[in-house]
């Protein structure tokens, strides 16, 4: 995606010409109205602002509420979304993003941010002009845009200077600057293979982490319905809880600790503070609070049961040899005459 000429303008994940894939055209969940509006928006240039009032004007156009309904359809299906953009210069602007192909990443982001106080998706501009999504837990993720092919094109190599004959009576030509040796085909292939192996390893680690989080989340959701009842919160509660478990696994907590923490929290979807406290207790970093705030006193726990051998004896009758740290005091009942 090229850099925006207008920071508040629309970002389009689509080539300049209007080309709509069959998956979008044949999506039965998209009305003809929404499909036609998507094609019209994709025909605009980057930097153009999407406004329902402006789209509803003109002869033969739809009304403002019809336009808004169509935009909501496109938002649910991963073709359109509102963005709150934090630019590199520190400014924040509102804008929209479009995609000619349905993006699963946008569908999942819609489930997360549609329940927030501000439903706009927060994105942060990077040094190369691209954007990353900032999630409620502070982590950053892909915005779903394909990288611009022009960014990966290598500049043409400079031609080798042709040697020039120097007359004998003239001083020799200055030594040309040393150029970096060009990479051979074998070196390029080795570098590409190394990058591919690193990407494959990263993808495998991510898949394993997602599978582990899904396993814990699925178990807890079924267990919670048995012990706490059916969940009646927001529709994305399971997704949010699974994300909390994934973050904990990524920080080094085990699946067992996450499961123990969920049972200790006794919430389908614990708050951030409840989740952190429960993890601390499950990993033995935090001592759980007693019901009355302190450990209750017990004679039996302190002195032992009646008839038990004292702690400084080997048996019930024969005293052991006292150590330097022990005393010979005997506790008992003094009978008064």
SERO-4910 file (N, C-alpha, C, O; in steps of 0.05 Angstrom, whole numbers):
BEGIN
 pado doro    nc1    nc2    nc3   cac1   cac2   cac3    cc1    cc2    cc3    oc1    oc2    oc3
  Unk    A     17    -24      0      0      0      0     17     25      0     36     27     16
  Unk    A     12     44    -17     27     68    -19     21     87      4      0     84     17
  Unk    A     39    106     10     34    125     31     11    143     24      7    150      1
  Unk    A     -5    151     44    -28    167     39    -21    196     34     -4    207     48
  Unk    A    -34    208     15    -31    237     11    -48    252     30    -43    275     37
  Unk    A    -70    239     39    -88    251     58    -90    233     82   -100    210     80
  Unk    A    -79    241    106    -79    222    129   -106    212    138   -108    191    149
  Unk    A   -127    228    132   -154    219    141   -169    206    118   -193    200    121
  Unk    A   -156    201     95   -169    189     72   -172    159     74   -162    147     93
  Unk    A   -186    148     55   -190    119     55   -165    104     46   -150    113     29
  Unk    A   -160     81     59   -138     63     51   -151     39     37   -170     27     47
  Unk    A   -141     32     13   -154     12     -4   -135    -11     -8   -112     -7    -18
  Unk    A   -143    -35     -1   -128    -60     -6   -136    -71    -33   -149    -92    -34
  Unk    A   -129    -58    -55   -139    -65    -81   -121    -52   -102   -113    -29    -98
  Unk    A   -116    -65   -125   -102    -51   -147   -118    -27   -156   -141    -24   -149
  Unk    A   -105    -10   -172   -118     15   -180   -143     10   -197   -163     25   -195
  Unk    A   -142    -10   -215   -166    -16   -231   -186    -31   -214   -179    -44   -194
  Unk    A   -212    -30   -222   -233    -43   -206   -234    -73   -214   -242    -79   -237
  Unk    A   -227    -90   -196   -226   -119   -201   -237   -132   -176   -224   -130   -155
  Unk    A   -259   -145   -177   -272   -158   -154   -270   -188   -157   -279   -199   -178
  Unk    A   -260   -201   -137   -257   -230   -138   -284   -244   -136   -303   -232   -126
  Unk    A   -286   -269   -145   -311   -284   -145   -321   -288   -116   -345   -289   -112
  Unk    A   -302   -292    -97   -311   -297    -69   -327   -273    -59   -345   -277    -42
  Unk    A   -321   -249    -68   -337   -226    -60   -363   -224    -75   -384   -219    -63
  Unk    A   -362   -228   -101   -386   -225   -117   -407   -246   -110   -431   -240   -109
  Unk    A   -398   -271   -103   -417   -293    -98   -422   -297    -68   -433   -317    -60
  Unk    A   -415   -277    -51   -420   -280    -23   -450   -276    -18   -460   -253    -22
  Unk    A   -465   -296     -9   -494   -293     -6   -502   -275     18   -525   -267     20
  Unk    A   -482   -269     35   -488   -252     58   -487   -222     51   -494   -205     67
  Unk    A   -477   -216     27   -476   -188     17   -500   -182     -1   -505   -197    -20
  Unk    A   -515   -161      5   -537   -153    -12   -525   -140    -37   -502   -132    -38
  Unk    A   -542   -139    -58   -533   -126    -83   -527    -96    -77   -509    -85    -90
  Unk    A   -541    -84    -59   -536    -56    -52   -507    -53    -41   -492    -36    -49
  Unk    A   -501    -71    -22   -474    -70     -9   -452    -76    -29   -431    -63    -29
  Unk    A   -457    -96    -47   -437   -103    -67   -433    -80    -87   -410    -74    -93
  Unk    A   -454    -67    -95   -451    -45   -114   -437    -21   -101   -420     -8   -113
  Unk    A   -443    -16    -75   -429      6    -61   -399      0    -58   -383     18    -60
  Unk    A   -392    -26    -53   -364    -34    -50   -349    -29    -76   -327    -18    -76
  Unk    A   -361    -36    -99   -348    -32   -125   -344     -2   -130   -323      6   -140
  Unk    A   -364     14   -123   -361     43   -127   -339     55   -110   -323     71   -119
  Unk    A   -336     45    -84   -316     56    -67   -288     47    -76   -269     62    -74
  Unk    A   -286     22    -86   -260     13    -95   -250     28   -119   -226     27   -125
  Unk    A   -268     41   -134   -260     56   -158   -249     84   -151   -240     98   -168
  Unk    A   -250     91   -125   -240    117   -117   -210    116   -112   -199     94   -108
  Unk    A   -197    138   -112   -168    140   -107   -163    140    -77   -180    148    -61
  Unk    A   -139    131    -70   -131    132    -41   -130    162    -32   -122    179    -47
  Unk    A   -140    166     -8   -142    194      2   -170    204      1   -176    225     13
  Unk    A   -188    191    -15   -216    199    -17   -230    192      9   -225    170     20
  Unk    A   -248    208     19   -261    204     45   -289    193     40   -304    202     23
  Unk    A   -295    171     56   -321    158     54   -340    171     73   -336    171     98
  Unk    A   -362    183     63   -382    196     80   -409    189     70   -415    191     46
  Unk    A   -426    179     88   -453    170     80   -469    193     68   -484    189     49
  Unk    A   -466    217     80   -482    240     70   -475    246     41   -492    252     24
  Unk    A   -449    245     34   -440    251      7   -448    229    -12   -456    235    -35
  Unk    A   -447    204     -4   -454    182    -21   -484    182    -27   -492    172    -48
  Unk    A   -500    192     -9   -529    192    -13   -539    214    -31   -562    213    -39
  Unk    A   -522    233    -38   -530    255    -56   -528    247    -85   -513    228    -92
  Unk    A   -543    260   -102   -541    255   -130   -566    240   -140   -580    228   -125
  Unk    A   -571    241   -166   -594    229   -178   -592    199   -178   -572    188   -186
  Unk    A   -614    186   -170   -615    157   -170   -599    143   -148   -596    119   -149
  Unk    A   -588    159   -129   -572    146   -108   -590    137    -85   -614    143    -84
  Unk    A   -578    120    -67   -592    111    -44   -594    132    -22   -579    152    -23
  Unk    A   -612    129     -3   -614    147     20   -591    143     39   -576    123     38
  Unk    A   -589    162     58   -567    161     77   -568    135     94   -547    123     98
  Unk    A   -592    128    105   -594    104    121   -589     79    105   -577     60    116
  Unk    A   -597     79     80   -590     55     63   -560     52     59   -550     30     60
  Unk    A   -546     75     56   -517     74     53   -504     64     79   -486     47     78
  Unk    A   -514     73    102   -503     64    127   -507     34    132   -490     20    142
  Unk    A   -531     25    124   -537     -4    126   -518    -21    109   -508    -41    118
  Unk    A   -513    -11     85   -495    -25     67   -466    -25     78   -452    -45     76
  Unk    A   -458     -3     90   -431     -1    102   -428    -21    125   -407    -33    129
  Unk    A   -450    -23    141   -449    -43    163   -446    -71    153   -432    -87    165
  Unk    A   -460    -78    131   -457   -104    119   -428   -109    111   -416   -130    116
  Unk    A   -416    -89     97   -388    -92     89   -369    -95    112   -349   -108    110
  Unk    A   -376    -81    134   -359    -82    158   -359   -110    171   -339   -121    178
  Unk    A   -383   -122    172   -386   -149    184   -371   -170    168   -360   -189    179
  Unk    A   -372   -167    141   -360   -187    123   -330   -182    117   -319   -196    101
  Unk    A   -318   -162    130   -289   -158    127   -281   -142    102   -259   -147     92
  Unk    A   -298   -124     93   -291   -107     69   -287    -78     77   -275    -63     61
  Unk    A   -296    -69    100   -296    -41    107   -293    -38    137   -304    -54    152
  Unk    A   -279    -17    145   -278    -11    174   -269     18    179   -255     30    162
  Unk    A   -277     28    202   -268     55    211   -241     51    226   -238     31    240
  Unk    A   -223     70    222   -197     68    235   -191     95    250   -196    116    239
  Unk    A   -180     92    274   -169    115    289   -139    113    286   -127     96    299
  Unk    A   -127    130    269    -99    127    262    -81    145    278    -86    170    280
  Unk    A    -61    133    290    -40    149    304    -16    151    285     -3    131    279
  Unk    A    -11    175    276     10    180    256     37    183    269     39    187    293
  Unk    A     58    181    253     86    183    264     92    210    275    109    213    292
  Unk    A     77    231    266     82    258    276     66    263    302     67    286    312
  Unk    A     53    243    313     39    245    338     10    252    336     -5    251    356
  Unk    A      0    260    312    -28    267    308    -45    242    306    -35    221    298
  Unk    A    -71    245    313    -90    223    310   -113    233    292   -123    255    296
  Unk    A   -120    217    272   -141    224    253   -159    200    250   -151    177    255
  Unk    A   -184    205    241   -203    184    235   -203    179    204   -201    198    189
  Unk    A   -205    154    196   -206    148    168   -220    121    164   -229    108    184
  Unk    A   -222    112    140   -234     86    133   -215     69    117   -196     79    105
  Unk    A   -219     43    117   -203     24    102   -222      6     86   -243     -2     96
  Unk    A   -214     -2     62   -230    -19     44   -214    -42     35   -189    -40     32
  Unk    A   -227    -65     29   -213    -88     18   -232   -101     -3   -255   -106      3
  Unk    A   -221   -106    -27   -237   -119    -47   -242   -148    -41   -262   -159    -51
  Unk    A   -224   -160    -26   -228   -188    -18   -236   -189     11   -226   -172     27
  Unk    A   -253   -208     19   -260   -210     48   -237   -218     65   -224   -239     59
  Unk    A   -230   -203     85   -207   -208    103   -217   -219    129   -232   -206    144
  Unk    A   -208   -244    136   -216   -256    161   -205   -240    185   -217   -239    206
  Unk    A   -181   -228    180   -169   -212    202   -188   -189    209   -191   -182    232
  Unk    A   -201   -176    189   -219   -154    195   -244   -164    209   -255   -150    226
  Unk    A   -253   -188    201   -277   -199    215   -271   -204    244   -288   -197    261
  Unk    A   -248   -215    250   -240   -220    279   -237   -193    293   -245   -190    316
  Unk    A   -224   -174    280   -221   -147    293   -248   -134    298   -251   -121    319
  Unk    A   -267   -138    280   -294   -127    284   -307   -139    309   -320   -125    324
  Unk    A   -303   -165    314   -315   -178    337   -302   -167    363   -316   -165    383
  Unk    A   -277   -160    362   -263   -150    385   -271   -121    391   -278   -114    414
  Unk    A   -270   -104    371   -273    -75    375   -302    -65    374   -308    -43    383
  Unk    A   -320    -82    363   -348    -73    361   -361    -70    389   -381    -56    392
  Unk    A   -350    -84    409   -361    -83    436   -347    -62    453   -354    -58    476
  Unk    A   -327    -49    442   -312    -28    457   -328     -2    457   -347      2    441
  Unk    A   -321     15    475   -334     42    477   -330     57    451   -349     70    441
  Unk    A   -306     55    439   -300     67    413   -297     44    393   -276     31    394
  Unk    A   -316     40    375   -314     17    357   -294     20    335   -288      0    321
  Unk    A   -282     44    332   -262     47    311   -237     31    318   -229     29    341
  Unk    A   -225     19    297   -201      2    301   -176     20    303   -170     35    285
  Unk    A   -162     20    326   -138     37    329   -114     25    314   -107      2    318
  Unk    A   -102     41    296    -78     32    282    -56     52    285    -61     76    289
  Unk    A    -31     42    284     -7     59    289     10     58    264     17     37    255
  Unk    A     18     82    254     34     83    230     63     76    237     74     84    257
  Unk    A     75     60    219    103     51    222    122     68    205    113     85    190
  Unk    A    148     63    209    168     79    195    165     76    164    171     95    150
  Unk    A    156     53    154    155     48    126    128     57    114    122     52     91
  Unk    A    111     70    130     85     80    120     62     60    124     39     67    119
  Unk    A     68     35    132     47     16    137     35     21    165     44     38    180
  Unk    A     14      5    172      0      8    197     -2    -19    211     -4    -40    198
  Unk    A     -2    -18    238     -7    -42    254    -30    -36    273    -33    -14    283
  Unk    A    -46    -57    278    -70    -54    296    -60    -56    325    -45    -74    332
  Unk    A    -70    -38    342    -64    -40    371    -89    -51    385   -110    -38    385
  Unk    A    -86    -74    398   -108    -88    411   -111    -78    440    -94    -65    450
  Unk    A   -135    -84    452   -140    -74    479   -119    -81    500   -115    -67    519
  Unk    A   -105   -105    496    -85   -113    515    -57   -100    510    -38   -106    523
  Unk    A    -56    -82    489    -31    -68    483    -14    -81    462      5    -68    453
  Unk    A    -21   -105    453     -5   -118    433    -11   -107    405    -32    -95    401
  Unk    A      8   -111    387      5   -101    359      2   -125    340     14   -146    344
  Unk    A    -14   -121    320    -19   -142    300    -22   -131    272    -23   -107    268
  Unk    A    -22   -149    253    -24   -141    225    -51   -127    219    -71   -134    231
  Unk    A    -50   -108    200    -75    -95    193    -88   -108    168   -108    -99    159
  Unk    A    -77   -131    159    -89   -146    137    -82   -137    109    -90   -150     90
  Unk    A    -67   -115    107    -60   -105     80    -36   -120     69    -18   -128     83
  Unk    A    -38   -126     43    -16   -138     29      7   -118     25      2    -95     21
  Unk    A     32   -127     27     54   -108     22     54    -98     -6     47   -113    -25
  Unk    A     62    -74    -10     64    -62    -37     86    -75    -52    109    -74    -44
  Unk    A     80    -87    -76    102    -99    -91    125    -80    -99    148    -88   -102
  Unk    A    118    -54   -101    139    -35   -109    160    -31    -86    183    -24    -92
  Unk    A    151    -37    -61    171    -35    -39    192    -56    -40    214    -53    -29
  Unk    A    186    -79    -54    205   -101    -54    222   -102    -79    240   -118    -82
  Unk    A    216    -83    -98    232    -83   -122    260    -72   -117    263    -51   -103
  Unk    A    280    -86   -127    308    -77   -123    315    -56   -144    307    -60   -168
  Unk    A    329    -36   -137    336    -16   -157    355    -28   -177    371    -45   -171
  Unk    A    354    -18   -202    372    -30   -223    401    -25   -216    409     -3   -206
  Unk    A    417    -45   -221    446    -43   -215    459    -23   -234    453    -21   -257
  Unk    A    479     -9   -223    494      9   -240    512     -6   -259    524    -26   -251
  Unk    A    513      2   -284    531    -12   -303    560     -8   -296    568     12   -285
  Unk    A    575    -29   -302    604    -28   -296    617     -6   -314    611     -5   -338
  Unk    A    634     10   -303    647     31   -319    666     18   -339    681      0   -333
  Unk    A    664     28   -363    682     17   -384    710     29   -380    714     52   -375
  Unk    A    731     12   -382    758     22   -379    766     41   -401    759     36   -425
  Unk    A    779     61   -395    788     81   -414    818     81   -417    833     79   -397
  Unk    A    827     82   -442    855     82   -446    867    109   -439    856    130   -447
  Unk    A    889    109   -425    902    134   -416    927    138   -433    945    121   -434
  Unk    A    929    161   -445    953    167   -460    978    166   -442    976    171   -418
  Unk    A   1000    159   -454   1024    155   -438   1033    182   -426   1044    182   -404
  Unk    A   1028    204   -440   1038    229   -429   1020    241   -408   1028    260   -394
  Unk    A    995    229   -404    977    239   -384    979    223   -359    986    199   -360
  Unk    A    973    235   -336    974    220   -311    952    199   -310    932    202   -324
  Unk    A    956    178   -296    937    156   -295    910    166   -283    910    184   -266
  Unk    A    889    154   -291    862    161   -281    860    153   -251    872    133   -243
  Unk    A    845    168   -236    842    161   -207    829    134   -204    812    126   -220
  Unk    A    837    120   -183    826     94   -177    796     96   -170    789    111   -152
  Unk    A    779     81   -184    750     83   -178    745     72   -150    759     55   -140
  Unk    A    723     82   -139    715     72   -112    708     43   -113    696     33   -133
  Unk    A    714     29    -92    708      1    -90    678     -2    -87    665     11    -72
  Unk    A    668    -21   -102    639    -27   -101    635    -53    -85    653    -71    -84
  Unk    A    613    -55    -73    607    -79    -58    604   -102    -78    592    -99    -99
  Unk    A    615   -125    -71    612   -148    -89    583   -156    -92    568   -158    -72
  Unk    A    574   -161   -116    547   -170   -120    542   -198   -110    560   -215   -111
  Unk    A    519   -202   -100    512   -229    -90    508   -247   -113    495   -241   -133
  Unk    A    519   -271   -110    515   -291   -131    487   -304   -128    473   -300   -108
  Unk    A    480   -319   -148    454   -333   -147    453   -353   -123    432   -356   -111
  Unk    A    476   -366   -117    476   -384    -95    473   -370    -68    459   -380    -51
  Unk    A    485   -346    -66    482   -331    -41    453   -321    -38    442   -323    -16
  Unk    A    441   -312    -60    413   -304    -58    395   -327    -51    377   -324    -34
  Unk    A    400   -350    -63    384   -374    -56    387   -382    -27    367   -389    -14
  Unk    A    412   -380    -17    416   -387     11    402   -367     30    390   -375     50
  Unk    A    403   -341     23    390   -321     40    360   -325     39    346   -324     60
  Unk    A    349   -331     15    320   -336     13    312   -361     29    291   -361     42
  Unk    A    328   -381     28    322   -406     43    322   -401     73    306   -411     88
  Unk    A    342   -385     82    344   -378    110    319   -362    120    308   -367    141
  Unk    A    311   -343    103    288   -327    110    263   -344    110    246   -341    128
  Unk    A    260   -362     91    237   -380     90    236   -398    114    215   -403    125
  Unk    A    260   -409    123    261   -426    146    253   -411    171    239   -422    188
  Unk    A    263   -386    174    256   -370    197    226   -364    198    213   -365    219
  Unk    A    215   -357    174    186   -352    173    169   -377    179    149   -375    193
  Unk    A    179   -400    170    164   -425    175    166   -432    205    146   -441    216
  Unk    A    189   -427    217    192   -433    246    173   -414    262    161   -423    281
  Unk    A    173   -389    254    156   -370    269    126   -377    266    111   -375    285
  Unk    A    118   -385    241     91   -393    237     84   -418    253     62   -420    263
  Unk    A    103   -437    255     98   -462    270     95   -455    300     77   -466    314
  Unk    A    111   -437    310    109   -429    338     83   -415    344     70   -420    364
  Unk    A     74   -398    325     49   -384    328     25   -404    328      7   -402    344
  Unk    A     27   -424    309      6   -443    307      4   -460    333    -18   -467    342
  Unk    A     27   -468    344     28   -484    368     17   -468    392      2   -479    408
  Unk    A     23   -442    393     13   -425    414    -17   -422    412    -31   -423    432
  Unk    A    -27   -418    388    -56   -415    384    -70   -440    391    -92   -439    403
  Unk    A    -59   -464    384    -72   -489    390    -73   -494    420    -93   -504    430
  Unk    A    -51   -487    434    -50   -490    463    -71   -472    477    -85   -481    495
  Unk    A    -73   -447    468    -92   -429    479   -121   -438    473   -138   -437    491
  Unk    A   -126   -448    450   -152   -458    442   -160   -482    460   -183   -485    468
  Unk    A   -140   -500    465   -146   -524    482   -154   -516    510   -174   -526    521
  Unk    A   -139   -497    522   -146   -488    549   -173   -473    549   -189   -478    567
  Unk    A   -177   -456    530   -202   -440    529   -226   -458    525   -247   -454    538
  Unk    A   -224   -478    507   -247   -496    502   -253   -512    527   -277   -516    534
  Unk    A   -232   -521    541   -237   -537    565   -251   -519    586   -270   -528    599
  Unk    A   -241   -495    590   -252   -478    611   -281   -470    605   -297   -468    623
  Unk    A   -286   -464    579   -314   -456    572   -334   -478    579   -356   -472    588
  Unk    A   -326   -503    573   -344   -525    579   -346   -530    610   -367   -535    620
  Unk    A   -323   -528    623   -323   -531    652   -339   -509    666   -353   -514    685
  Unk    A   -336   -484    657   -350   -462    669   -380   -464    666   -395   -457    684
  Unk    A   -389   -474    643   -418   -478    639   -429   -499    658   -452   -497    666
  Unk    A   -412   -518    666   -422   -538    685   -422   -528    713   -441   -533    728
  Unk    A   -402   -512    721   -399   -503    748   -411   -475    754   -420   -470    776
  Unk    A   -411   -458    733   -421   -430    737   -446   -424    721   -459   -403    726
  Unk    A   -454   -441    703   -477   -436    687   -470   -425    660   -446   -419    655
  Unk    A   -489   -422    642   -484   -412    615   -476   -383    616   -485   -368    633
  Unk    A   -459   -376    597   -448   -348    596   -469   -329    584   -482   -336    564
  Unk    A   -473   -306    597   -493   -287    588   -480   -260    583   -494   -240    582
  Unk    A   -454   -259    579   -440   -233    574   -440   -226    544   -457   -236    529
  Unk    A   -421   -210    536   -419   -201    508   -411   -225    491   -399   -244    500
  Unk    A   -419   -222    465   -415   -245    447   -386   -252    442   -381   -275    434
  Unk    A   -368   -234    446   -340   -240    441   -325   -249    467   -301   -247    468
  Unk    A   -340   -257    487   -327   -265    512   -308   -288    509   -286   -287    521
  Unk    A   -315   -308    494   -297   -331    490   -272   -323    476   -250   -331    484
  Unk    A   -274   -306    455   -251   -297    440   -232   -281    459   -208   -284    458
  Unk    A   -244   -263    475   -228   -246    493   -214   -264    514   -190   -259    520
  Unk    A   -228   -284    525   -216   -301    545   -194   -318    533   -173   -321    545
  Unk    A   -198   -327    508   -177   -342    495   -152   -325    490   -129   -335    491
  Unk    A   -156   -299    483   -134   -281    480   -118   -277    505    -93   -275    504
  Unk    A   -132   -276    528   -118   -273    554   -101   -298    560    -78   -295    569
  Unk    A   -112   -321    554    -97   -346    558    -72   -347    539    -51   -355    548
  Unk    A    -76   -338    514    -54   -339    495    -31   -320    504     -8   -327    502
  Unk    A    -38   -296    514    -18   -278    524     -3   -290    548     22   -286    550
  Unk    A    -17   -304    565     -4   -316    588     15   -338    579     38   -340    590
  Unk    A      7   -354    560     24   -375    549     49   -363    536     71   -374    538
  Unk    A     45   -341    522     67   -328    509     87   -317    529    111   -315    523
  Unk    A     78   -309    553     96   -299    574    109   -321    590    125   -315    607
  Unk    A    104   -347    584    118   -368    597    102   -384    617    112   -404    628
  Unk    A     76   -377    622     59   -393    639     52   -419    625     50   -420    600
  Unk    A     47   -440    640     40   -466    628     10   -468    625     -5   -452    637
  Unk    A      2   -488    610    -27   -493    607    -40   -500    633    -62   -492    639
  Unk    A    -25   -515    650    -36   -523    676    -40   -499    693    -61   -497    707
  Unk    A    -21   -481    693    -24   -456    710    -47   -439    700    -62   -428    716
  Unk    A    -51   -437    674    -73   -422    663   -100   -434    671   -119   -420    678
  Unk    A   -101   -461    670   -126   -475    678   -132   -470    707   -154   -465    715
  Unk    A   -111   -473    724   -115   -468    753   -123   -439    758   -139   -434    776
  Unk    A   -111   -420    743   -118   -392    747   -147   -387    740   -161   -372    754
  Unk    A   -157   -399    718   -185   -395    710   -204   -407    731   -224   -394    737
  Unk    A   -197   -429    742   -214   -441    763   -213   -424    789   -233   -422    803
  Unk    A   -190   -413    795   -188   -396    819   -204   -370    815   -217   -360    833
  Unk    A   -203   -358    791   -217   -333    786   -247   -337    786   -262   -319    793
  Unk    A   -256   -361    778   -285   -368    778   -301   -347    762   -322   -337    771
  Unk    A   -291   -340    739   -305   -322    721   -303   -334    692   -282   -344    684
  Unk    A   -325   -332    677   -323   -340    649   -302   -322    636   -285   -332    621
  Unk    A   -303   -296    641   -283   -277    629   -273   -260    652   -285   -239    658
  Unk    A   -250   -267    665   -240   -250    687   -230   -223    676   -223   -220    653
  Unk    A   -231   -204    695   -219   -178    688   -189   -181    687   -178   -201    695
  Unk    A   -175   -160    677   -146   -161    675   -133   -165    703   -114   -180    705
  Unk    A   -143   -151    723   -132   -153    750   -138   -180    762   -120   -192    774
  Unk    A   -163   -190    758   -169   -217    769   -152   -239    755   -143   -257    769
  Unk    A   -147   -236    729   -131   -255    715   -102   -255    724    -90   -276    727
  Unk    A    -91   -230    728    -63   -229    737    -60   -240    765    -40   -254    771
  Unk    A    -79   -234    783    -78   -245    811    -80   -275    811    -65   -289    825
  Unk    A    -99   -285    795   -102   -314    793    -78   -328    782    -71   -350    792
  Unk    A    -64   -316    763    -39   -328    752    -17   -328    774     -2   -347    776
  Unk    A    -16   -306    789      4   -305    811      0   -327    832     19   -338    842
  Unk    A    -26   -332    838    -32   -353    857    -26   -381    845    -15   -398    859
  Unk    A    -33   -385    820    -29   -411    807      1   -417    804      9   -440    804
  Unk    A     18   -396    801     47   -401    798     62   -397    824     87   -395    823
  Unk    A     48   -395    846     60   -393    873     76   -367    877     94   -366    893
  Unk    A     69   -346    862     81   -320    866     65   -304    886     76   -284    898
  Unk    A     40   -311    891     23   -296    909     10   -316    928      0   -337    920
  Unk    A     10   -309    954     -4   -326    974    -33   -318    975    -39   -295    979
  Unk    A    -51   -337    971    -80   -330    970    -89   -319    997    -79   -328   1018
  Unk    A   -107   -300    997   -117   -288   1021   -135   -308   1036   -150   -323   1023
  Unk    A   -134   -307   1063   -152   -323   1079   -179   -309   1081   -180   -284   1077
  Unk    A   -201   -323   1088   -227   -310   1089   -228   -287   1108   -241   -266   1103
  Unk    A   -214   -289   1132   -214   -267   1151   -189   -251   1151   -184   -234   1169
  Unk    A   -172   -255   1130   -149   -238   1127   -124   -249   1140   -102   -238   1136
  Unk    A   -126   -271   1156   -102   -282   1169   -107   -312   1174   -130   -322   1172
  Unk    A    -85   -327   1178    -87   -355   1183    -98   -360   1212    -87   -349   1231
  Unk    A   -120   -375   1215   -132   -379   1241   -113   -394   1260    -98   -412   1251
  Unk    A   -114   -387   1286    -97   -400   1306   -108   -427   1314   -133   -431   1315
  Unk    A    -90   -447   1318    -99   -474   1325    -78   -485   1344    -54   -486   1338
  Unk    A    -88   -494   1369    -70   -507   1388    -58   -532   1376    -34   -538   1380
  Unk    A    -74   -547   1362    -65   -572   1351    -43   -568   1330    -23   -583   1330
  Unk    A    -46   -547   1313    -26   -541   1294      0   -531   1306     22   -535   1296
  Unk    A     -3   -517   1329     20   -505   1342     35   -524   1360     60   -527   1359
  Unk    A     20   -539   1377     33   -556   1397     30   -586   1392     43   -602   1405
  Unk    A     13   -593   1373      8   -622   1368    -15   -632   1384    -25   -618   1402
  Unk    A    -24   -656   1378    -47   -667   1392    -39   -679   1419    -15   -685   1424
  Unk    A    -58   -683   1437    -52   -693   1463    -42   -722   1461    -54   -739   1448
  Unk    A    -19   -727   1474     -7   -753   1474     15   -756   1454     30   -776   1454
  Unk    A     17   -737   1435     39   -739   1415     66   -733   1429     67   -719   1449
  Unk    A     87   -745   1418    114   -740   1429    122   -711   1425    116   -700   1403
  Unk    A    135   -699   1444    145   -671   1441    164   -670   1417    176   -690   1409
  Unk    A    167   -647   1405    184   -645   1382    214   -651   1387    228   -656   1368
  Unk    A    223   -650   1413    251   -655   1419    256   -683   1429    277   -688   1442
  Unk    A    237   -702   1425    241   -729   1433    238   -747   1410    224   -742   1390
  Unk    A    253   -770   1411    252   -789   1390    227   -807   1392    218   -817   1372
  Unk    A    217   -811   1416    194   -828   1421    175   -815   1441    178   -791   1446
  Unk    A    157   -831   1452    139   -820   1471    150   -818   1499    140   -802   1515
  Unk    A    170   -835   1506    179   -837   1533    208   -829   1536    215   -815   1556
  Unk    A    225   -837   1517    254   -832   1521    261   -806   1508    259   -803   1484
  Unk    A    271   -787   1525    279   -761   1513    305   -764   1498    323   -779   1505
  Unk    A    307   -748   1477    332   -748   1461    352   -729   1473    345   -713   1490
  Unk    A    376   -731   1464    397   -713   1474    392   -685   1465    389   -680   1441
  Unk    A    390   -666   1484    383   -639   1476    406   -626   1461    430   -632   1465
  Unk    A    399   -609   1442    419   -594   1427    426   -568   1441    414   -561   1462
  Unk    A    445   -554   1430    453   -529   1443    431   -508   1441    430   -490   1458
  Unk    A    414   -510   1420    393   -489   1416    368   -495   1432    351   -477   1435
  Unk    A    365   -520   1442    339   -527   1456    341   -521   1485    362   -517   1496
  Unk    A    317   -519   1498    316   -516   1527    302   -540   1539    290   -556   1524
  Unk    A    303   -542   1565    291   -566   1579    264   -559   1591    255   -573   1609
  Unk    A    251   -537   1583    226   -529   1595    205   -549   1587    203   -558   1565
  Unk    A    189   -557   1607    167   -576   1604    141   -561   1608    137   -547   1628
  Unk    A    122   -563   1589     96   -550   1590     76   -570   1603     76   -593   1595
  Unk    A     61   -561   1621     40   -578   1634     22   -561   1651     24   -537   1652
  Unk    A      4   -574   1666    -15   -561   1684     -4   -563   1712      3   -584   1722
  Unk    A     -3   -540   1725      6   -539   1753    -18   -542   1771    -37   -526   1770
  Unk    A    -17   -563   1788    -40   -568   1807    -36   -551   1831    -15   -552   1844
  Unk    A    -56   -536   1838    -55   -520   1862    -68   -535   1885    -87   -549   1881
  Unk    A    -57   -533   1910    -68   -547   1934    -95   -535   1941   -108   -544   1960
***
